[in-house]
Amino acid sequence: MIKLTVERDNIKDMVERGIKLHGHSGPYLNLGIRMGLLALDQLDAKGYFGLSTEVELEYRTPMSCLIDGLQISTGCTMGKGNIKVKNNPVPIKVTIKSEQKTITVTIKPEIYQLMDFKKNTDENLAEKILKMGDRELFDYSVTNETP
């Protein structure tokens, strides 16, 4: 049976699902997964339904890999139409809305500096991102929606 909630406590399983969807591991995939999990926690949301996501990024690889991570972690998908992408240059900005709250997340400048693939291999950096804390990776703010 398919569960319609995100199992937040098993990030390794979520990354494996992300790799199956995306085709390989990588830092932007993991950043997308981590962003989505942060949003679910901050919005007190289950995922899959009742959310909408807007992603602003330079729409090319490797940055666009973040979108697949968001789809895995939030359940928002291009097919359901509850994730939209705007082609904008860095910095990457993700806005996720529930009925009651909105979270806006950006990647910290220090993390972009880590993205020098000559110094860090994709898989090493992807693993490092999984071990870092939310406040190390992201700047974010949550606002309450008023009816």
N, C-alpha and C positions, 0 to 999 in steps of 0.2 A: 504494500500500500504506500502511496506517495503522501508524505507529510506536507502540509501547507504552512509550515512555520520553519523559521531558520534555526538550526541547532547552533547556537552561538558558542557553546562551550567546546565544540569540536572543530577548531579552526583548521587542523590538518586535513580532516575529511572535506571541509569546504574548499581548501586549496586543491585537493585531488579532483574534486568536481570541477573546479575552475580550469585545471589543466586539461581535463577531458573536453570541456567546452572550447577552450581557447587554443589548445594544441601544444602548449609548452608552459613552463614556469617562467616567471619574470617579475621584476620589481613593480611595474605598473599594474599588473594583474593583482598582486598582493596589496598594493596601495588601495586599489578599488575595493577589494574585499574588506580591508581594515576600515575604510571610509564608510562603507555600508553598515558594518557592524556597529561602529560608533554612532551612526545615525539611528539605527534601531534602538540602541540603548538610550540615547538622549531623547528620542521621540516616544519611548515606551511603546514601540510598535512590534508587531509579530513578523511583518514582511509579507511579500507577495501581493496583497491587496490593501487598498486604503492609503497607498503612498503614491507620490509622483516625484520624479527626479529630473532635474535639469543639469546637464553637464556642459561646462564651458571649457574647451581645451583646443589646442592646435590639433585638428583632426587628421592625424597621420601617426603611423607607428613610430616609436613605441608608446607614445602618450595615449593613443586610442585604446590600447590594451586595458586601460583603467576601466573602460565601459563594461568589459566582460566581467571584471571583478565586482563591479557594482550590481550587475545583473545577478550574479551568483549569490551575493550577500543580502541584497534587499528583496529580490524577487521581482523588481521592476524590470520589464523587458521591452525591447523594441517592438516585439510582436503584439504585446498588449497595449502599446502606445503610451505607457506611463513612464517612459524615459525619453527625454528629448536631448539632442546634442546640438550645441552651437559651436561653430568653428571660430575660436578666438585664440590668440597666442597666450603663452604662459603669462601669468600664473593660472594653473588649473583651479577652477572653482566649481563646486558641486553644491546644489541646493536640493534638499529633500524635504517634502512636505507631507504631513499627515493631516487629519482633519483639525487637530488642535494646535500643532506646533510646526515650526519650520527650523531646519538647521542648515547653516551655510558653512561649508568646510573648504579650506585651502591648504595646500601643502606648504610646510615651512621652507623658507629659502635654503636652509642648511641641507634639507633632504634633496633639493635639486642639485646641490653641489656633490652629493654622493652619487648622483646619476652619471658620473664620469665613468663610462663603461671600460675605459682603458685601465682604471685603477681597481674596479670591482667587476667581477664576472656577474652576469645576469643572475645565476642561481645563488651565488654568495650574497649578493645584495637583496635578492628576494627573501632569503632566509633571515637576513639581518632586519628587514622591515617587519617581519612577523614577530620578532622578539622585542621591538621597540614599543614604548608606551604611546598612547594617543597624543598626549601633550608634546612628546618629542617629534612626532610626525606632522601634526596638524595644528592649525589655528581654526577655531570654530566658535560660532555663536548660535544660540537657540532663542527663538522668539515665539511667543504665544500668538495664535491666530484668534482674531476676534470675529464673531459671527456677524 
